[in-house]
Amino acid sequence: MANPIRVLVVDDSAFMRYTINRHLDADPAISVVGSAKDGVEALEKISSLKPDVVTLDVEMPRLDGLSTLEQIMKRFPTPVVMLSSLTAKGAQTTIKALMLGAVDFVQKPTGSAETRAVMTVLVEKVKAAAGVHMAKVQKPVTSLPTAAHHSAMRPFSANDPLVVIGSSTGGPKALQEVIPHLPADLQAAVVIVQHMPAGFTKSLAQRLNDMSPLSVQEATDGDRLAKGLILLAPGDYHMEIHDNRRIKLTKAPRRNHVRPAVDITMETAADHFGKSVLGVILTGMGSDGTDGARRIKARGGHIIAENEETSVVYGMPRSVVEAGLADTVVPLPEVAQTIVKMVHNGRA
């Protein structure tokens, strides 16, 4: 049997530390080797205990979650799973943490009824984080263009290219590598599905919007596709694309255990826009996006997949590649230019 995953639990609340410890230690694949009440204590214990994974509270005294994360990445590169409160400030801080190199996050339970479900998700994410290569997480984002002004939105017609991007674990940082490098004059509409719970996608959209020449918005029901606009699926809603070039948000059952699901967006896009669709699959656990990529290919569209060397978690891209659905497989820094090239060459 493999050695258990050694975890350090860092949280301001003694009750949360106890709760997390109890649930993680109950899994035979995990061993909690210590806990800390704030960032200062956490850095001391990481140095001596050398955990495989750290769970890190966003809001703490003395040294907060973001500052602690920066020090961990600099001094003791270790996979980190953040625990975030669902507040506007908490969501913004969590997105910054993901951009800085946190592997993933879990939303703190708001009551005892939610605790078991949240802890089950945390166990899964700790296990996934333990398999992450830190060199991929730490790799700095290539220099970003200055987004002084957003491009004007332009009408999208049924024959224009439609780019559908899907991502999961490691996705926010990957999107930061892709979206800002799409040019203002891109002759395509763009939509993104990032696996993320409700309350956090708005902050992700704002973050990408601040650094991109294209406008990035969290999608709302009835939004119209447009060139110069990127729409991000809101957490806990599936995003369908219909032939009237409008977005439809639904609370249909989860697919691949997630909502939003990449498959649903890709399948509806392919059904209505056929060969005009270009699917892009980035880092993430599982196989969401494979059925969608298959539908896009069947309708004459094309698929780009991120390669294994740059994927934080080579799950979703691997599934697409092994199914023989990828037209091209490229490292993350080349995804944006590949999108531009394929849109320009009419391969979307």
Helices and strands as residue ranges (DSSP letters): E 5-10, H 14-25, E 30-36, H 39-49, E 53-57, H 65-75, E 80-84, H 88-100, E 104-107, H 112-130, H 134-138, E 154-155, E 162-167, H 171-178, G 179-181, E 189-194, H 201-210, E 215-218, E 226-227, E 229-232, E 238-241, E 247-250, H 262-273, G 274-276, E 277-281, H 290-298, E 302-306, H 316-322, E 328-330, G 332-334, H 335-344
